[in-house]
Amino acid sequence: MKESAPQLRLHLRSQVVIPARLASSRLPRKLLLGETGKPLIQHTYEAASLATRPAGICVAADHEEIAQAVRAFGGQVRMTDPAAPSGTDRVAEVAAKMDDVDIVVNVQGDEPEISHTAIDLAIQLLEEDPGAAMSTLATPIRQRRNLEDPACVKVVLDGQGQALYFSRAPIPYARDWDDQLLKSEPPRFFQHIGLYAYRREFLLELANLPPAELEEIEKLEQLRVLAAGHTIRVGVIDEPTIGVDTKADYQAFVRRFRNC
């Protein structure tokens, strides 16, 4: 008897994990700032909770003050090693104890306006592409100053929506510049958005991958994944997410919140 082809599993079990560190460098204790009546971490948690694909959400906290704030609004929290070198390591520490999860989504704690549709898209990309180890997002760049800003990370995609390279440099580089390139449809330039969805098994292996030379030059961890030969699927959304890195960023968020 001829064997039937294996069926692609479209609905994998996914979990959102929000790494939360108390002593952030540029804006200490920012996740506990509460001028809106809620701590910043609660805004992020509630925004992420609107996603429909994840089976659950929790905060990976490094300090009891963060944990207490999350418990106070009824959120789920897991304590992690305060010495974890990165948010990715903190997420992996939590994922290691989630044997029933297929996909883990890393949502930064300082993104209170994260789109739930962006989270769902990142998960969907992995559900539809079993060959991809992880997924992330990008948005078109329409301003030349953003294209040339090293803080704005760029990504180049192939025809299947897979990442070819990430860089702080303007890529692709236009030898003969024309402002119309920024208005092109489909877009020519993309800003990387730091939301990641990982297959759980790959996430647990990621910390064991050796740092890549390109990663160390650009200071971009995702280049370690590409250098090791893994596939990163990239979904395109219309607007970038807005993170809170400075006091000015937070005050701008407060104003937007109060004007809603």
KEVODO-439132 format. One record per residue (C-alpha): residue number from 1; residue in three letters; x, y, z. Coordinates in Angstrom, 1 decimal, padded with zeros to 4 digits. Each point is the difference from the previous one (the first is absolute). Last residue first. Example, Ala and Ser with C-alpha at 12.3 -4.5 7.8 and 13.67 -1.06 7.14 Angstrom:
REM KEVODO-439132
+-----+---------+--------+--------+--------+
: num : residuo :   east :  north :     up :
+-----+---------+--------+--------+--------+
:   2 :     SER :  013.7 : -001.1 :  007.1 :
:   1 :     ALA : -001.4 : -003.4 :  000.7 :
+-----+---------+--------+--------+--------+
***
This chain:
REM KEVODO-439132
+-----+---------+--------+--------+--------+
: num : residuo :   east :  north :     up :
+-----+---------+--------+--------+--------+
: 260 :     CYS : -006.5 :  057.6 :  022.9 :
: 259 :     ASN :  001.6 :  003.3 :  001.0 :
: 258 :     ARG :  001.1 : -001.2 :  003.4 :
: 257 :     PHE :  001.8 : -003.0 : -001.5 :
: 256 :     ARG :  001.7 :  002.1 : -002.7 :
: 255 :     ARG :  001.3 :  002.4 :  002.6 :
: 254 :     VAL :  001.2 : -002.8 :  002.3 :
: 253 :     PHE :  001.8 : -001.5 : -003.0 :
: 252 :     ALA :  001.8 :  003.3 : -000.8 :
: 251 :     GLN :  001.0 :  000.2 :  003.7 :
: 250 :     TYR :  001.5 : -003.4 : -000.2 :
: 249 :     ASP :  002.0 :  000.7 : -003.1 :
: 248 :     ALA :  001.3 :  003.2 :  001.6 :
: 247 :     LYS :  001.1 : -001.9 :  003.0 :
: 246 :     THR :  001.9 : -002.4 : -002.2 :
: 245 :     ASP : -000.2 : -003.5 : -001.5 :
: 244 :     VAL : -003.7 : -000.5 : -000.4 :
: 243 :     GLY : -000.7 : -002.0 : -003.2 :
: 242 :     ILE : -002.3 :  001.0 : -002.9 :
: 241 :     THR : -000.9 : -002.8 : -002.4 :
: 240 :     PRO :  000.6 :  000.8 : -003.6 :
: 239 :     GLU : -003.1 :  000.5 : -002.3 :
: 238 :     ASP : -001.2 : -001.7 : -003.1 :
: 237 :     ILE :  000.9 : -003.6 :  000.7 :
: 236 :     VAL :  002.3 : -002.4 : -001.9 :
: 235 :     GLY :  000.7 : -003.5 :  001.2 :
: 234 :     VAL :  003.5 : -001.4 :  000.0 :
: 233 :     ARG :  000.9 : -003.7 :  000.0 :
: 232 :     ILE :  003.4 : -000.8 :  001.5 :
: 231 :     THR :  001.7 : -003.1 : -001.4 :
: 230 :     HIS :  003.0 : -001.7 :  001.7 :
: 229 :     GLY :  003.5 : -000.3 : -001.6 :
: 228 :     ALA :  002.1 :  000.7 :  003.1 :
: 227 :     ALA :  000.9 :  003.5 : -001.4 :
: 226 :     LEU : -003.7 :  000.7 : -000.3 :
: 225 :     VAL : -000.7 : -000.7 :  003.7 :
: 224 :     ARG :  003.1 :  001.8 :  001.2 :
: 223 :     LEU : -001.1 :  003.0 : -002.1 :
: 222 :     GLN : -003.1 :  000.2 :  002.3 :
: 221 :     GLU :  002.2 :  001.1 :  002.8 :
: 220 :     LEU :  000.8 :  003.4 : -001.5 :
: 219 :     LYS :  003.1 :  001.8 :  001.3 :
: 218 :     GLU :  001.1 :  000.8 : -003.6 :
: 217 :     ILE :  003.6 : -001.3 :  000.3 :
: 216 :     GLU : -000.7 : -002.6 :  002.6 :
: 215 :     GLU : -002.9 : -001.4 : -001.9 :
: 214 :     LEU :  002.0 : -000.1 : -003.2 :
: 213 :     GLU :  002.7 : -002.0 :  001.7 :
: 212 :     ALA : -002.6 : -002.4 :  001.3 :
: 211 :     PRO : -000.5 : -000.8 :  003.7 :
: 210 :     PRO :  000.0 : -003.8 :  000.6 :
: 209 :     LEU : -003.4 : -001.7 :  000.1 :
: 208 :     ASN : -000.7 : -001.3 :  003.5 :
: 207 :     ALA : -002.3 :  002.8 :  000.9 :
: 206 :     LEU : -002.1 : -000.8 : -003.0 :
: 205 :     GLU : -000.6 : -003.7 :  000.9 :
: 204 :     LEU : -002.9 :  000.7 :  002.4 :
: 203 :     LEU : -001.5 :  002.4 : -002.5 :
: 202 :     PHE :  000.3 : -002.6 : -002.7 :
: 201 :     GLU : -002.0 : -002.6 :  002.0 :
: 200 :     ARG : -002.7 :  002.6 :  000.8 :
: 199 :     ARG : -000.5 :  001.1 : -003.6 :
: 198 :     TYR :  000.6 :  003.7 :  000.3 :
: 197 :     ALA : -002.1 :  003.1 : -000.5 :
: 196 :     TYR :  001.8 :  003.3 :  000.2 :
: 195 :     LEU : -001.1 :  003.7 :  000.2 :
: 194 :     GLY :  002.9 :  002.3 : -000.6 :
: 193 :     ILE : -001.3 :  001.9 : -003.0 :
: 192 :     HIS :  002.4 :  000.2 : -002.9 :
: 191 :     GLN : -000.3 :  003.0 : -002.3 :
: 190 :     PHE : -000.6 : -000.7 : -003.7 :
: 189 :     PHE :  001.2 :  001.6 : -003.2 :
: 188 :     ARG : -001.1 : -000.6 : -003.6 :
: 187 :     PRO : -003.8 :  000.2 :  000.6 :
: 186 :     PRO : -002.3 : -001.6 : -002.6 :
: 185 :     GLU : -000.8 :  002.6 : -000.9 :
: 184 :     SER :  002.7 :  002.7 :  000.0 :
: 183 :     LYS : -000.4 :  003.2 :  002.0 :
: 182 :     LEU :  003.5 : -000.2 :  001.6 :
: 181 :     LEU :  001.6 : -000.8 : -003.4 :
: 180 :     GLN : -001.6 :  003.2 : -001.4 :
: 179 :     ASP :  002.7 :  001.9 :  001.9 :
: 178 :     ASP :  002.5 : -001.2 : -002.6 :
: 177 :     TRP :  003.5 : -001.1 :  000.9 :
: 176 :     ASP :  002.3 : -001.6 : -002.5 :
: 175 :     ARG :  002.0 : -002.7 :  001.8 :
: 174 :     ALA : -003.0 : -000.8 :  002.2 :
: 173 :     TYR :  001.1 : -002.1 :  002.9 :
: 172 :     PRO : -002.4 : -002.8 :  000.8 :
: 171 :     ILE :  000.5 :  000.5 :  002.8 :
: 170 :     PRO :  000.8 :  003.2 :  001.9 :
: 169 :     ALA :  002.4 : -001.1 :  002.8 :
: 168 :     ARG : -001.2 : -001.3 :  003.3 :
: 167 :     SER : -000.4 : -003.4 : -001.6 :
: 166 :     PHE : -002.1 : -003.1 : -000.2 :
: 165 :     TYR :  000.4 : -002.5 : -002.9 :
: 164 :     LEU : -001.8 : -002.4 : -002.3 :
: 163 :     ALA : -003.2 : -000.2 :  002.1 :
: 162 :     GLN : -002.6 : -002.3 : -001.5 :
: 161 :     GLY : -003.2 :  001.5 : -001.6 :
: 160 :     GLN : -000.1 : -002.4 : -002.9 :
: 159 :     GLY :  001.5 :  002.4 : -002.5 :
: 158 :     ASP :  003.0 :  000.7 :  002.2 :
: 157 :     LEU :  000.0 :  002.6 :  002.7 :
: 156 :     VAL :  002.5 :  002.7 :  001.0 :
: 155 :     VAL : -000.2 :  001.3 :  003.6 :
: 154 :     LYS :  000.9 :  003.4 :  001.5 :
: 153 :     VAL :  000.7 :  001.0 :  003.6 :
: 152 :     CYS : -000.8 :  003.6 :  000.9 :
: 151 :     ALA :  002.6 :  000.9 :  002.6 :
: 150 :     PRO :  002.5 :  000.3 : -002.8 :
: 149 :     ASP : -002.1 :  002.9 : -001.6 :
: 148 :     GLU :  000.5 :  000.2 : -003.7 :
: 147 :     LEU : -003.3 : -001.6 : -001.0 :
: 146 :     ASN : -001.8 :  001.9 :  002.8 :
: 145 :     ARG :  001.3 :  003.3 : -001.3 :
: 144 :     ARG : -001.1 : -001.0 : -003.5 :
: 143 :     GLN : -003.6 : -000.3 :  001.1 :
: 142 :     ARG : -002.5 : -002.5 : -001.5 :
: 141 :     ILE :  001.3 : -003.2 :  001.6 :
: 140 :     PRO : -002.4 : -002.9 : -000.4 :
: 139 :     THR : -000.8 : -002.1 :  003.1 :
: 138 :     ALA :  001.6 : -003.2 :  001.2 :
: 137 :     LEU : -000.9 : -003.0 :  002.1 :
: 136 :     THR :  001.6 : -003.2 :  001.6 :
: 135 :     SER : -000.1 : -003.7 : -000.5 :
: 134 :     MET :  001.9 : -003.0 :  001.3 :
: 133 :     ALA :  001.4 : -003.4 : -001.0 :
: 132 :     ALA : -001.7 :  000.1 : -003.4 :
: 131 :     GLY : -000.4 : -003.3 : -001.9 :
: 130 :     PRO : -003.5 : -000.7 :  001.4 :
: 129 :     ASP : -001.3 :  003.1 : -001.8 :
: 128 :     GLU : -003.7 :  000.6 :  000.5 :
: 127 :     GLU : -000.1 : -000.4 :  003.8 :
: 126 :     LEU :  003.2 :  002.0 :  000.2 :
: 125 :     LEU : -001.4 :  002.9 : -001.9 :
: 124 :     GLN : -003.3 : -000.2 :  002.0 :
: 123 :     ILE :  001.8 :  000.6 :  003.2 :
: 122 :     ALA :  001.7 :  003.2 : -001.2 :
: 121 :     LEU : -003.4 :  001.1 : -001.5 :
: 120 :     ASP : -001.8 : -000.5 :  003.3 :
: 119 :     ILE :  002.5 :  002.1 :  001.9 :
: 118 :     ALA : -000.3 :  002.8 : -002.6 :
: 117 :     THR : -003.8 : -000.2 :  000.2 :
: 116 :     HIS :  000.2 :  000.6 :  003.7 :
: 115 :     SER :  001.8 :  003.3 : -000.7 :
: 114 :     ILE :  002.5 :  001.1 :  002.6 :
: 113 :     GLU : -001.0 :  003.3 :  001.6 :
: 112 :     PRO :  001.6 : -000.6 :  003.4 :
: 111 :     GLU :  003.4 : -001.0 : -001.6 :
: 110 :     ASP :  002.4 :  000.1 :  003.0 :
: 109 :     GLY : -000.5 : -003.6 :  001.1 :
: 108 :     GLN :  001.3 : -001.3 : -003.3 :
: 107 :     VAL : -002.1 : -002.8 : -001.5 :
: 106 :     ASN :  001.9 : -003.3 : -000.6 :
: 105 :     VAL : -002.4 : -002.6 : -001.5 :
: 104 :     VAL :  000.5 : -003.7 :  000.7 :
: 103 :     ILE : -001.3 : -002.6 : -002.4 :
: 102 :     ASP : -000.6 : -003.7 :  000.6 :
: 101 :     VAL : -001.1 :  000.0 :  003.7 :
: 100 :     ASP : -000.8 : -003.1 :  002.0 :
:  99 :     ASP :  003.4 : -000.4 :  001.6 :
:  98 :     MET : -000.1 :  003.5 :  001.5 :
:  97 :     LYS :  002.8 : -000.2 :  002.6 :
:  96 :     ALA :  002.8 :  000.8 : -002.5 :
:  95 :     ALA : -002.1 :  002.9 : -001.3 :
:  94 :     VAL :  000.5 :  001.9 :  003.2 :
:  93 :     GLU :  003.8 : -000.1 : -000.2 :
:  92 :     ALA : -000.3 :  000.7 : -003.8 :
:  91 :     VAL : -001.8 :  003.2 :  000.7 :
:  90 :     ARG :  002.7 :  001.2 :  002.4 :
:  89 :     ASP :  002.7 : -001.0 : -002.4 :
:  88 :     THR : -001.7 :  002.0 : -002.8 :
:  87 :     GLY : -000.3 :  003.0 :  002.4 :
:  86 :     SER :  003.8 : -000.1 :  000.4 :
:  85 :     PRO :  002.9 : -000.9 :  002.3 :
:  84 :     ALA : -002.1 : -001.8 :  002.6 :
:  83 :     ALA :  001.5 :  001.1 :  003.4 :
:  82 :     PRO : -003.3 :  000.6 :  001.6 :
:  81 :     ASP : -000.9 : -003.6 : -000.7 :
:  80 :     THR : -003.7 : -000.3 : -000.7 :
:  79 :     MET : -003.3 :  000.3 :  002.0 :
:  78 :     ARG : -003.2 : -000.9 : -001.9 :
:  77 :     VAL : -003.0 :  002.3 : -000.1 :
:  76 :     GLN : -003.7 : -000.3 : -001.0 :
:  75 :     GLY : -002.0 :  003.2 :  000.2 :
:  74 :     GLY : -002.8 :  000.8 :  002.5 :
:  73 :     PHE :  000.7 :  003.8 :  000.2 :
:  72 :     ALA :  001.8 : -000.3 :  003.3 :
:  71 :     ARG :  001.8 : -003.2 : -001.1 :
:  70 :     VAL :  001.8 :  002.0 : -002.7 :
:  69 :     ALA :  001.1 :  002.7 :  002.5 :
:  68 :     GLN :  001.1 : -002.6 :  002.5 :
:  67 :     ALA :  002.1 : -001.8 : -002.6 :
:  66 :     ILE :  001.7 :  003.3 : -001.1 :
:  65 :     GLU :  000.9 :  000.8 :  003.6 :
:  64 :     GLU :  001.2 : -003.6 :  000.5 :
:  63 :     HIS :  002.7 :  000.4 : -002.6 :
:  62 :     ASP :  001.1 : -001.7 : -003.2 :
:  61 :     ALA : -003.4 : -000.5 : -001.4 :
:  60 :     ALA : -001.1 : -002.2 : -003.0 :
:  59 :     VAL : -003.6 :  001.2 : -000.5 :
:  58 :     CYS : -002.7 : -002.3 : -001.1 :
:  57 :     ILE : -002.4 : -000.6 : -002.9 :
:  56 :     GLY : -002.2 : -002.8 : -001.1 :
:  55 :     ALA : -001.4 : -002.1 : -002.8 :
:  54 :     PRO :  001.2 :  002.4 : -002.6 :
:  53 :     ARG : -002.0 :  000.4 : -003.2 :
:  52 :     THR : -002.5 :  002.7 :  000.9 :
:  51 :     ALA :  002.2 :  002.9 :  000.9 :
:  50 :     LEU : -001.8 :  002.4 :  002.4 :
:  49 :     SER :  002.2 : -001.1 :  002.9 :
:  48 :     ALA :  003.0 :  001.7 : -001.6 :
:  47 :     ALA : -001.6 :  003.4 :  000.6 :
:  46 :     GLU : -000.9 : -000.9 :  003.6 :
:  45 :     TYR :  003.5 : -001.2 :  000.8 :
:  44 :     THR :  001.6 :  003.1 : -001.6 :
:  43 :     HIS : -002.3 :  002.4 :  001.9 :
:  42 :     GLN :  000.7 : -002.0 :  003.2 :
:  41 :     ILE :  003.7 :  000.2 : -000.4 :
:  40 :     LEU : -000.3 :  003.8 : -000.2 :
:  39 :     PRO : -001.5 :  000.1 :  003.5 :
:  38 :     LYS : -003.7 :  001.2 :  000.0 :
:  37 :     GLY : -001.5 :  003.3 :  001.1 :
:  36 :     THR :  001.3 :  001.7 : -003.1 :
:  35 :     GLU :  002.9 :  001.5 :  002.0 :
:  34 :     GLY :  001.1 : -003.5 :  001.0 :
:  33 :     LEU :  003.7 : -000.7 : -000.7 :
:  32 :     LEU :  000.6 : -003.6 :  001.1 :
:  31 :     LEU :  001.5 : -001.2 : -003.3 :
:  30 :     LYS :  002.2 :  003.1 :  000.0 :
:  29 :     ARG :  001.9 : -001.1 :  003.1 :
:  28 :     PRO :  003.2 :  001.7 : -001.4 :
:  27 :     LEU : -000.4 :  001.9 : -003.3 :
:  26 :     ARG :  003.2 : -000.3 : -002.0 :
:  25 :     SER :  001.4 : -003.2 :  001.6 :
:  24 :     SER : -003.0 : -002.0 :  001.0 :
:  23 :     ALA :  000.3 : -001.2 :  003.6 :
:  22 :     LEU : -003.3 : -001.8 :  000.5 :
:  21 :     ARG :  000.2 : -002.5 : -002.8 :
:  20 :     ALA : -003.1 : -001.4 : -001.6 :
:  19 :     PRO :  000.0 : -002.7 : -002.7 :
:  18 :     ILE : -003.6 : -000.3 : -001.4 :
:  17 :     VAL : -000.8 : -003.6 : -001.0 :
:  16 :     VAL : -002.9 : -000.7 : -002.4 :
:  15 :     GLN : -000.9 : -003.7 : -000.4 :
:  14 :     SER : -000.9 : -002.0 : -003.1 :
:  13 :     ARG : -001.6 : -003.4 : -000.6 :
:  12 :     LEU :  000.2 : -000.8 : -003.7 :
:  11 :     HIS : -003.1 :  000.5 : -002.2 :
:  10 :     LEU :  000.8 : -000.8 : -003.6 :
:   9 :     ARG :  001.5 : -003.4 :  000.4 :
:   8 :     LEU :  001.0 : -001.0 : -003.6 :
:   7 :     GLN : -001.3 : -003.4 : -000.8 :
:   6 :     PRO :  002.4 : -002.8 : -000.8 :
:   5 :     ALA : -000.4 : -001.4 : -003.5 :
:   4 :     SER : -002.1 : -003.2 : -000.1 :
:   3 :     GLU :  001.8 : -003.3 : -000.2 :
:   2 :     LYS : -000.7 : -002.2 : -003.0 :
:   1 :     MET : -001.3 : -003.4 :  000.9 :
+-----+---------+--------+--------+--------+
***
